Structure formats: C-alpha cells, structure tokens
Amino acid sequence: MASVVTGAQNKRPNPNSTSAAATREGDQLIITPLGAGNEVGRSCVYMSYKGKTVLFDCGIHPAYSGVAALPYFDEIDPSTIDVLLITHFHLDHAASLPYFLEKTNFRGRVFMTHSTKAIYRLLLSDYVKVSKVSVEDMLYDENDIVRSMDKIEVIDFHQTLEVNGIRFWCYTAGHVLGAAMFMVDIAGVRVLYTGDYSREEDRHLRAAEVPQFTPDICIIESTYGVQLHQPRPVREKRFTDVIHSTISQGGRVLIPAFALGRAQELLLILDEYWENHPELHNIPIYYASPLAKRCMAVYQTYINAMNDRIRTQFANSNPFDFKHISPLKSIENFDDVGPSVVMASPSGLQSGLSRQLFDKWCADKKNACVIPGYVVEGTLAKTIINEPKEVTLMNGLVAPLNMQVHYISFSAHADCAQTCGFLKELMPPHIVLVHGEANEMGRLKQKLVSQFADSNTKLYTPKNCQSVTMHFSSEKMAKVIGKLAEKVPETGESVSGLVVKKGFTYQIMAPDDLRVFSQLSTANVTQRITVPYTGAFEVIKYRLKQIYESVESPPVEETEVPTLIVHERVTIRHESDTYVVMQWSADPISDMVSDSVVAMILNIGREGPKVTPIEEKTQEEMERMARKVVHSLMVSLFGDAKFGEDGRLVITVDADVARLDIKSGEVECENQGLRERIKTAFGRMQGAIRPIPKP
Amino acid sequence: MGTSVQVTPLSGVYGENPLCYLVAIDGFNLLMDCGWNDLFDPSLLQPLSRVAKSIDAVLISHPDILHLGALPYARKHFGLSAPVYATEPVYRLGLLTMYDHYLSRRQISDFDMFTLDDIDAAFQNVIRLKYSQNYHLSENGEGIVIAPHVAGHLLGGTIWKITKDGEDVVYAVDFNHRKERHLNGTVLESFVRPAVLITDAYNALNNQVYKRQRDQEFIDAILRVLRADGTVLLPVDTAGRVLELILILEQYWAQQHLSFPIFFLTNVASSTVEYVKSFLEWMSDSIAKSFEHTRDNAFLLKYVTLIINKSDLENYAGVPKVVLTSMASLEVGFSHDIFVELATDAKNIVLFTERGQFGTLARMLQVDPPPKAVKVTMSKRVPLVGDELKAYEEEQEKIKKEEAVKKASIVKVEEVRATSSHLSESTKGDSMVIDPASATASPKGSSHFRGQMDILIDGFTPPSTSVAPTFPFFENTAEWDDFGEVINPDDYVIQEEDSNHMVVNGKSLDVKPDEASVHLLLDSTPSKVVSHELTVQVKCALLYMDFEGRSDGRSVKSIISHVAPLKLVLVHGSAEATEHLKMHCAKHVCPHVYAPQIEETIDVTSDLCAYKVQLSEKLMSNVLFRKMVENEISWMDSVAEKTNEKVLTLLPPPSALPTHKSVLVGDLKLADFKQYLSTKGVQVEFAGGALKCGEHITVRKISDSSQKGGTGPQQIVIEGPLCEDYYKIRGHLYSQFYLL
C-alpha cells in the first residue's frame, strides 16, 4: 500500500498538475523531508494531499553556513505551498523562514505561536548579527526579517484554523516556550507533526499533550533514538553537584548553552540552588547573553503558555527575575578573578563567548565544562564529549584539554521511553521518523518495529528528498439537505440537485434552497422583448404550428390580448397593431426557441402583408403528405422503395430487404447496417417534416 | 430529523437584568452565562434555582457581574455543579471582578451571599479554552462541540458556537464589531447561516458617534475639568472596559506630555494589570504586533498609577486628577465614597462611560435632568472598641463554651482540641457582627433597607414592570430662600466625620489583593458596620459617554442580516428595543424571530431535513465543479443505492435523465452591474429603480415582498425592443451568472 520511492525524478510533485488531475491522483499522500531526514538540523518536511500542500518548519543546519545550510527547497515549487507551520523558534526549525518568505516565490500563509513569533524576531536578528559570513553568503538581512514579521500569522494552542480547506491546530510540545505540535486535517486525514517535543514537565514548561484524536500519520522526532534520560531530579543533582564541587575547589564552570530555551530552565535551577545555599552567594553566576535579556520580556509575558507552577509563582513575583544571576555583556567586561559560573552561547562552542572562555579555561584541570544539551555533529562540543587529550584553539594553536567535561542532558527532547509511550497512546497507523542521526533513528525504528509488531503500524525513515507515499481512499460523504431531503430515496431512485463543495464538505440541495444553506443565490431572469409586427396574429400562430408541436392559445378573456404560448416556455402577446411582445424566462432552450420565433416573425414581416393564413389542413391530409415526402426521400436515398401491402415501405438494397413502418418508425431488416442507416435517415426526415415535439 | 434545540431565558429578557439563559440541545442543558447585578438581589435568581441541578455545562461569555456574577451563589445555594467553560481572561478577570465586588461589599455591610472561598470554589472548575478551540464535550454531551470566538467588548469576551451534527447554534451577546485599542472586533460576521442565533437587543435603539470624535470629546471633557483644578471621577468596572479607558488616557497623556496624575483604584488594581499584561495574545493585532517588534507591552503603564487603597489618594487631595475606580454603578466600592466627596464641588466631574445598571445610583445620576441631590448611605467597618469589644468577646466566649460543652457531650474528644477548633471556626466565620444599636440609630430610620439596598434616591419610582427592589419615595423638600437652597450645616458636619473614619478604615484594610492576603480580611479583628444616611447635593458636572464597546443598533442589524440565521432568538434589551429589533428582523432577516419571556421555553429545533450519502468515485469523476467565491458548485444527477443498512451511495444514473430546469447561480447587484456595463462601454444609468442600458433596454430587479427574508431566487427582468443592444446586454447579464 505504501512505498518509499527512491530516485530524484519520480518523486518530485508536479506543481503544474491541474486540479482535475489532482482530484484523481489526490488520494496519494506524499511526505518528503527537505531537511532533517536522517539528520538533525534544518527541519523542513513537505506534505501534499488532495492538491493541498503543507510545509512543516523551515530551519537551517547549524553546522553549515550560507545556502548549504538551507533545506532542499529546490525540490519543491514554493508557490504551490498553501500553509507553512513553524513549531518553535530554534534556528534549526525557523531560521530559513526569512529566506523562504523573501527570496522564493512562496505565496502561502505562515503560522506560529505568539511567543515563538516574538522570540523569532529577536533570535534571527541576533543570528544575522553574529553569523560571520561574507555579504554574498548572507541568506537574508535584518530588513528581510522585519518584512517577514508582517507575513507571519499567529495561532494559539488549540485554536483551530482553516486555510484553503486545510484545517490545523496545535498542541503544547513542551520543548521550549511556545513550542507546538501541529495537527493537520486535510479531507479527514490527520497528520501530526511533533517538531521537537518533551513529555516531561520541567520547571517552567508543560509536558507535551497527547492529542485527543489519533492521527493517521505521525511525523515524529527521533533525536535521542533509543537513549533513556535519567530522571530529572537525578540530572539536576548531578548538574548542581558538579558545579558546587568545581567552585568549591576554586574552579570555574563553563556552561555552553543556546541563548534561549533550555538556558532559561538551567537559570531557574541555578537561581534556586543558590537561593538554598547561602554559602555560594559570593560566587557570581554570569549569563552572557544580551539576547536572552531582551527576550526576558517575552518570558515574562507569555506565562499562560507555561505550566501551573510558574504561573503560581508569577502571582507573587516574577520567577524570571533572577536574584543571583548577573548578565555579562562580553569577555572584555568579564573580571576573571576567581571561581565563577558562566553560561554562554553558542552551545556548540563554534565561536563567540563560549569558545573564548573555553580557550581560556580548557588547560586548567580545576575548571569544568558542563554540556547541558544535545550537541550537533561537527561542532567542538561534540568533540570534547569524547574527552580528547588535546584541542585546537580558535587561534590555531593546540592546547591540552585538562578541564573536566560533563555531559548532562537537559535538552527537552523525548527519549526512547517517552517516544514509545507517546506512540503507544496514539497508535498511528503510519509513523515517519525525522530529526535524528541515521544511526539513532535506525535503532529507534528497530525498537518501534518490535513494539508494534502485532499491529498494522508502518514505519518510515526517509532520507532528505526521499518521498514517502501513502494512499488514503477517502470516501466522500455528502449531506443532502433541505427540500431534497424530505424523503430518503430507496435504491434506484434518482437524486438530482446542486452539489455545493466548500473545502472538503459536500452538500446536495435543491436549487431553491441554495440561498438558504449557502451564501450563493439563484436568479430568474425574465426577458421581455418587443418585436415590430404589423401582420395578422393568426399568421404567427400558423407558422409556429408548423415548427412547434405545442402552440397553445389561451382564451382572450384570460389574457386580455391574443396570446400564444410555445412549448410552455415563450409567451407571445399581440399587444398592438405594430408590435408583439415576447416574454420568457432565460434558459438555453427557451432562448433558442425565442430566437427562432423572432426570426420567424421577422421573416413574415419581410414577406409583406399579403401573407394570409391558409386554411388548416386536416390531420389526415398531413399524414398523407408526410407519407409522400418520406417515400420520395427514401427513393432518392436508397433507390428501390415502394409501399408494401401492409402499408409499410419496402426498401430493397441489393439483396437486403427492409420494411419501414412510417407511423412507428420501426424497421425490420436482417442487415444490421442497413437497418441503422434507414433508422437514422427516417429520424432526420421526421425532424424535417414535423413540428419540433414538445419535450 | 434535525437537532432539537430549546431556549429558556432564566433572566435578562425584556429588560436589562443579568443574562442567564438555558439552551437545551438534544436534552443536554447548557447554561449560557450566569449573571447577577451589582445589587446582588437573590430574587433575580429564582428561575435559575429551579433548574440549576439539571444543568450539564455553563458557558460564560464575559468577565463581568452581569455575565458571571451568580456563579458562586448558584454553586453554593442551588447546587450548580456543572463544569464551567470560559476563556482564560474571562476566568481570570472574572475572578478578580468577583473579589473586588466581595471586598467592596464586605467593607460596608455584612455581606453574606457568598464568601471568597465560595468564589474560589466556583472558579475552580472552570475549564479554560482558547479562541476557535473546538472542544468536544463528552458523556451525555457526546457529539456537541463548543467553541469560543472573539466577541470584542471585554478582554476574553466570547461568542459561543455550539455545533451538533453540522448545525450551529451561535450565542452572541454584547459583541463589538469595531476594532478598539486593546481588542479586535468580533468575528461574528464570519458565521453564515447558523441554525439558531441567540443575540441581545440591548443596543438596538442606540446609535453611536464616530470613535475618533467620541475619543476627542472624552479627552476634551477631562482636560477642561483638570485645567480648572477639578477632579475627574470615572466610575468603571473592575477589569473590563476600564482597560480601554486606561489605554486611551495613556496614549493621550504620552502624546501631550501631560502631568496630571491618573489613578486606577480598585481592590485588585495591581493584580488586574499584572494579569492583563500576560494576556497579549487575546488582544488586538496592533498590540500583539508592537510587542513582537519592540517588546513594548501596552499595559506597562507610564501615566496611570495603580492603587488598591483609597488613602493613597490623600496626598493628592487638592490636586486636579483623574480617578478610575470601581464600581461603575456607584453602589459600593471606592467610587461610591469618592463620589460623595466630589459631588458637592462644581469644579469636579463624574464621567460615566457606561449606562448604569438598573436601580443603581449611577443610573439615577444619568437621568436627564440629573437630580439635584441624592441621598446616600455611608457605611463603614470600624473595629470594635471598649465596651462593645468586651461584649463581643464575652459573647464569643459564651458561644465557645456552649459549643464546647455540646461537642463534649456528643463525642469524646479532647477538650482542648475541641475548643481550639471552635475558636478558629467561630472567629473565621462570625467575626463581624453588626452592632444593632448603631443600625437602629441611623438617622432616617430606614435601616431595614440597608445591606444591599443602601442607596435611597430622591424622586425615584421604579416602573411597575421592574423586578428590582422598590425604593421609598421621598419628596424633594429642599427649601429655597433668597440665597438659594437652605443648607443644613449638620450634613456637612457628618460628612467631615465621615472622611476621618474613612482614613482609619482604609488603613485597617491595607491588604494586598492576593488570594492569600485577601483571607486576612476575614480573620481581621472584631469589627462592626456603622452606617448613616446623608443627602449629597450634586453640584459637580455629570456626563455620560458611550464607551461600552458594544455594536450600535445599525451595526447590530446589519450584522444579523449578514449572519442570516435560520432562526433568531432575541434576549437582553428593553421591551421597546426587543420589539423594535424583532420587527426589523422578522421583516428583513428571517421569518422565525423569537423573543421569549422569562421561563418561557421556545423550541427552535430546525425543521431542516437532512441525510447523509456517500458519493461514489464514478459519480464524482463526471462532476465538474465551478468555483464561486469560497464554494464550488455543480449540478449532479444520480441514483441512490443502499449498499448496506446505513450507507446510501449515489451512483451515476444508468441512462440520461430528462434535462433539468437550468439554474442561474449568482448574486446580481444592479450597482455592480452598472459598473460592469460602463466598463464595457455601454451607456448606463439608474432611472426609477431600474437600470437603463443604452437607449432602450431596462434591467430591473423585482423585490418580491411575499418572500420573507429573501429566501427565494432573485427576480430580474430585462426588457426592450428587438435590437442588437438587447442581445449584447443580455450577454453581459448572463456573464454575471453561472448556468447550471
């Protein structure tokens, strides 16, 4: 049923497919990671179903720079994307958004939560400032970010929005402030994209919610693979113990951490620890991030996105107003005279303040470096976790690595137990793993395969640009409403009416009800036209009768003036000696009838006044004439045709003999071809010599 | 076939009484709002008391007394235990509003309708929702989805959409379509054709001036008084419309660099603003935007000083200032006391920004012409001293002993423990006892009206239809001599005494408005309520300006006709307003307009027939849709087939069915058509309601008055002599429609 398509040619969605083609092929749901497929970084997952297209996240790869850091946007046509959903503000989930909004032909709508948007603005401005690439390599600048802000719309947790038939809402993800998991519903097929999530409540964030509905597809992160986190109290104790022992031995503690997100959690832990240990009050804690300082206002405002614990504290004082932590602007302002704790970014020790301090402190074995979260492949932080003997400093010199390196993960990603538990509760039929190193992801896949062995769950681990295709035979349900629904039809009875499609819902109704159940309305257009005519009204009637089978003339008492009604559609009134008035209700057939009537009346006029009605022929005479005409026409067509004894016309062509009953039009003939030909010919003759029958 | 819907008003129809309506959907009882008034008159809640136990869910739309005031009382006394649904701001600000009312009441009377604990208990089971969150009810509400949507008017204000089986019931009261400084306009207009719309007629007869003009007049009125050394009193609600006023003042003060102090004084002022600061995501787009860009929280107030204590105003006694203070009704709270102080000075102004509730002092003062003098009761809580305190303690001791004895006789408990527990219990619940002597000694001998009806007004008689408590009628006996009204100096003597007491009172109540500290008030020293009446000469200016933030009559009508519900229920509005709107809507919106009386149950079950069918793929592949606005539309011929018990499938017809009558779909507006024709180079003009195109052709729309609510098709007539123009214009006319 589902298959992973490899090869670059056939997986590319065709952006030019017409909507008709899309409905036929629309049952195919395609998921393509443009980034974060078997890797961590540049999250970007493309999804398309029923001609609707959603892109989840739009990040950059922190280990690369310039265009190389972008997801593979050239695999898709950005202009076809309807909705772009950003889960949280981290660079690997949001940082290519200004590029995507400003430098591509993307025309859809972008959504993120309120707090994500507020921090996104600050974070990216900072990113642009600190990223040391040449101007040509810059993906975007400050102005692009400001412009992108106007295009970003906000969504609150649980708020349901609908864009172009795509319904979506988000749940708390628990990863950082404002982090969301998006549930997308297209024509009844639900897809959950978790982004980064954590099922563990911490000091300020709520744990990720378990959605109320089971999604059909769950696109889930696999950062930690099959690893298990230690319980939070244990990690916190290790963290504080390492710091306490280091500073009590006169050492310095470096905590390289990303400016926003987990850092706030660590600061809450440290502040609380210092509060409970008065003996540490003379040891300074520095937090070297002007960015985080600017973001504090955001943390102070969106307390409603945090957990109850923080909200209760908020009632008394602001928990983010730290008592023992002072900001540090740069290394120049840092008075490095004794034991201290410094939290600095970036988390990967690539450059910046954290690297400067690392270079300064790495040779002293009294010092310690606590790596508090996930580190991306290819960064120095990843290297020192393996505790090499020597490291290369920023100035190119090689120095011994004597400082202790501790890896205590506080990164709020789900571990194996959380992921398994989460999926067990949801039981989605399809699981797509993204956002994880290939090895970790593979191990997690194996684990999940064994866990869901007895269920019908399918697991996918697509690489970047590799599409996963699934089929959902969605049954279109419609609601018959209003007058049309007064009686439920039995098998074989016909149902005819207007189908109104709005998004993916169908309603069938009688035309009269259209105005009642939708914003649309129907109209009747009555046409009234005066045609100059000076002749006798009887002439019109006579001529019409030759053309049309039904020409009624109601008594004059009812209509005041002589009137003709043709096929119950067109009314002709002889209102004065100089003109007749025609009236009908617009519809293609009536329009045609009226046109012929007009043409006829004009013709009579042209022939002059001398035309007078000829006495009506009797039915019998008519029939006789018809026989004569048919006979002579048949002769001219088939040669040998004469009336037989039973009144039927006997037509002989070569050896074949056909008998045609002129009254009923039935043909008796052994030769199929001849019979059909005669039938057709006779039909045409009838059309020519008789008035147009009333439908 | 459809979902059964019944509406029963429990309060708040044909009048301005609090809102409270019972909506039963397939037997599931939803209580829409649970309001009370500022007077806390239990007689208003009679109808609620009869049904409270059968209620399955309560939906609250706004954080003010009129919409949620009765929650604690109903929970305590009527056994209303259903879960309550509200948005986060409605929950939070509603809670603060209730605290403020309770504290204000408690300071001047032995208010015992409910306690702070009751308020907390009532708000504990509030389920907080986000705007546009589809919340699926469970158990016997299975299948019902409720969703709050932006209403405007107050922060967090909600219009409720209740959906069952695809049929919508929309409850929209007190909405505002205008975007304001701190709020977005309502999204009511985005709901089209709900099965039932329940809305209010409160503003049906009101029309508003332009916002800009009104704001300017408001600022001018304030500045005029301030520049003449006067004080501006703005009686406001605790946490509702006051937010908008604060922003207006902040903005103007910032623009003009004014230095007149502004005070926001309620028992919970600082908490209110603190919480409001964290509700940015519920406010207008511009506020959200400014925060995202510059992190400027609009409610980081620079000019408005938040105070929770009237004594803080003492330092500014003679200084021109603006005071925003609760309650808006002037019945109780700081506004009541401050009004009494300010009223006698012609320099000052009392600026009402909302219509006072019926039967309140604010309402009396808003009549035209305003009364010359009003009688008010000044009450305050003073600690017991001397003999009284002794008597109280003796009393307590006696009770303690009695109960201890009683208890000891029933159960064998340690004597000490029993006594101590009783001590704490009795001091908590019973610490405040009225001194009967002082009550009877109050000057005009009308002490039996004290409590919630402590305001007596000159020249006021309530209409016979009113259910508000009746007030005694006092002849205005003011005597006049050559120098004007004869003044009784005693009144003023008392008043001076009064303000002295107030200081003491204020100091004793120096509490932080937190939940924890609020409880301190209950455990405070034994005290009593002292009250007396006095006549206040109203010399200060009185002014009413509409800052209620509700859509005005004209807009309400146009919104209703845009929403075009199949059935409409009108509530909450004076009898005239309700009738007026009812007539209007019956004529222009829909034939089914209801305005039920209290406890009158109306059945608004839709008479809509509907059944579900499955559309076969074969059928749909032959249907070509045409796009019209948001919809796609097509004609479909099919035959039904029952595949199994439940499912009915539509298949393509086996043979060609007779052609159907063709349908023209589209909405022709003559004005738009005129525009269109002129772009096509046709000479076109309106003449006598018809569109004259070219020389001879006329296009008319026949409004069929027998078709109520315009549910039938539009009737368009095109007529003219046979000529080329005729066909040309007909072609243009056809181009405005889709032919199916």
Contacts between the chains, C-beta under 8 A, distances in Angstrom:
chain1	res1	chain2	res2	distance
A	23	B	620	7.6
A	23	B	621	7.9
A	24	B	621	6.9
A	114	B	280	7.1
A	114	B	281	4.3
A	114	B	288	6.7
A	114	B	292	8.0
A	117	B	292	5.3
A	118	B	291	6.3
A	118	B	292	4.8
A	118	B	295	7.0
A	121	B	292	5.8
A	121	B	293	6.7
A	122	B	295	8.0
A	146	B	293	7.8
A	149	B	289	8.0
A	149	B	292	6.4
A	149	B	293	6.6
A	154	B	281	7.1
A	154	B	288	6.7
A	156	B	130	4.6
A	156	B	131	6.6
A	156	B	132	7.9
A	156	B	133	8.0
A	156	B	281	5.7
A	157	B	130	6.1
A	158	B	129	7.2
A	158	B	130	4.7
A	158	B	133	4.0
A	159	B	130	5.0
A	159	B	131	5.8
A	159	B	132	4.3
A	159	B	133	5.6
A	160	B	132	5.2
A	160	B	133	6.5
A	160	B	134	5.0
A	160	B	147	7.4
A	161	B	132	6.7
A	169	B	133	7.5
A	169	B	134	7.8
A	212	B	136	6.8
A	294	B	295	6.9
A	297	B	295	4.3
A	297	B	297	7.0
A	298	B	295	6.6
A	300	B	278	7.8
A	301	B	277	6.4
A	301	B	278	5.6
A	301	B	280	5.8
A	301	B	291	6.9
A	301	B	297	6.1
A	302	B	278	6.9
A	302	B	280	7.6
A	302	B	281	7.3
A	303	B	278	4.9
A	304	B	88	5.9
A	304	B	278	5.9
A	304	B	279	7.3
A	304	B	281	7.5
A	314	B	278	7.6
A	315	B	271	7.7
A	315	B	514	6.3
A	315	B	515	7.6
A	316	B	514	7.3
A	475	B	614	5.7
A	475	B	615	7.9
A	476	B	614	7.0
A	476	B	615	4.2
A	476	B	617	7.9
A	476	B	620	6.2
A	477	B	612	5.9
A	477	B	613	7.2
A	477	B	614	5.7
A	477	B	615	7.1
A	478	B	612	7.2
A	478	B	613	5.3
A	478	B	614	7.6
A	478	B	615	5.2
A	478	B	650	7.5
A	479	B	166	6.6
A	479	B	610	5.6
A	479	B	611	7.5
A	479	B	612	5.6
A	479	B	613	7.7
A	480	B	610	6.6
A	480	B	611	5.4
A	480	B	612	7.5
A	480	B	613	5.7
A	481	B	608	6.3
A	481	B	609	6.9
A	481	B	610	4.4
A	482	B	608	6.8
A	482	B	609	6.7
A	482	B	610	7.8
A	483	B	609	7.7
A	485	B	1	7.6
A	485	B	609	3.9
A	485	B	610	5.1
A	485	B	611	5.4
A	486	B	609	5.1
A	488	B	611	5.1
A	488	B	648	7.1
A	489	B	640	4.1
A	489	B	648	7.4
A	490	B	640	7.0
A	490	B	642	7.2
A	491	B	640	6.3
A	491	B	641	5.0
A	491	B	642	4.9
A	492	B	639	6.0
A	492	B	640	7.2
A	492	B	641	7.3
A	493	B	639	6.6
A	493	B	640	5.4
A	494	B	637	6.6
A	494	B	638	6.7
A	494	B	639	4.9
A	494	B	640	7.5
A	494	B	653	6.1
A	494	B	657	6.0
A	495	B	613	7.4
A	495	B	636	7.9
A	495	B	637	8.0
A	495	B	638	5.1
A	495	B	639	7.0
A	495	B	640	5.5
A	495	B	650	6.0
A	496	B	635	7.5
A	496	B	636	6.7
A	496	B	637	4.5
A	496	B	638	7.0
A	496	B	657	6.7
A	496	B	660	6.0
A	497	B	635	7.6
A	497	B	636	6.6
A	498	B	633	6.1
A	498	B	634	7.2
A	498	B	635	6.0
A	498	B	636	7.4
A	498	B	663	6.8
A	498	B	665	7.7
A	498	B	740	6.6
A	499	B	623	6.3
A	499	B	625	7.6
A	499	B	633	6.8
A	499	B	634	5.0
A	499	B	635	7.4
A	499	B	636	4.6
A	500	B	631	5.3
A	500	B	632	7.4
A	500	B	633	5.2
A	501	B	625	5.9
A	501	B	631	6.5
A	501	B	632	4.2
A	501	B	633	7.1
A	501	B	634	7.7
A	502	B	630	6.0
A	502	B	631	5.0
A	502	B	632	7.6
A	506	B	615	6.4
A	508	B	613	7.2
A	508	B	636	6.7
A	511	B	661	7.8
A	511	B	663	4.3
A	511	B	713	7.7
A	511	B	740	7.9
A	512	B	712	7.2
A	512	B	713	7.1
A	514	B	663	7.9
A	514	B	665	6.8
A	515	B	710	7.3
A	515	B	711	5.6
A	515	B	712	7.4
A	515	B	713	7.2
A	516	B	193	7.2
A	516	B	566	7.2
A	516	B	711	5.6
A	517	B	193	6.3
A	518	B	192	7.9
A	518	B	193	7.3
A	518	B	631	6.1
A	519	B	192	5.6
A	519	B	193	7.7
A	519	B	629	6.6
A	519	B	630	7.6
A	519	B	631	7.5
A	520	B	628	5.9
A	520	B	629	7.4
A	520	B	631	6.3
A	520	B	633	6.8
A	520	B	665	5.7
A	520	B	666	7.5
A	520	B	667	7.1
A	521	B	665	7.5
A	521	B	666	7.3
A	521	B	667	4.9
A	521	B	713	6.8
A	521	B	714	6.2
A	522	B	663	5.5
A	522	B	664	6.1
A	522	B	665	5.6
A	522	B	666	8.0
A	522	B	713	4.2
A	522	B	714	7.4
A	523	B	664	4.7
A	523	B	665	7.7
A	523	B	666	6.2
A	523	B	667	7.8
A	523	B	668	6.1
A	523	B	713	5.5
A	523	B	714	4.3
A	523	B	715	7.6
A	523	B	716	5.6
A	523	B	737	6.2
A	524	B	664	7.2
A	524	B	713	5.2
A	524	B	714	7.1
A	524	B	715	5.4
A	524	B	716	6.8
A	525	B	664	6.4
A	525	B	716	4.7
A	525	B	717	7.6
A	525	B	718	6.3
A	525	B	733	6.5
A	525	B	734	7.9
A	525	B	737	7.8
A	526	B	715	6.8
A	526	B	716	6.9
A	526	B	717	4.6
A	526	B	718	7.4
A	527	B	717	7.8
A	527	B	718	5.4
A	527	B	719	7.2
A	527	B	730	6.9
A	528	B	717	6.5
A	528	B	718	7.3
A	528	B	719	3.7
A	528	B	720	7.8
A	529	B	719	6.9
A	529	B	720	6.5
A	529	B	721	7.0
A	529	B	722	5.6
A	529	B	726	6.2
A	530	B	719	7.9
A	530	B	720	7.4
A	530	B	721	4.6
A	530	B	722	6.6
A	531	B	721	7.7
A	531	B	722	4.7
A	532	B	721	7.7
A	532	B	722	7.1
A	579	B	721	7.8
A	586	B	664	7.0
A	586	B	730	7.7
A	586	B	734	7.4
A	587	B	661	6.9
A	587	B	662	4.2
A	587	B	664	7.9
A	587	B	739	7.8
A	588	B	662	6.3
A	588	B	739	7.2
A	589	B	659	7.9
A	589	B	662	7.9
A	598	B	722	6.4
A	602	B	722	8.0
A	695	B	658	7.5
A	695	B	659	7.6
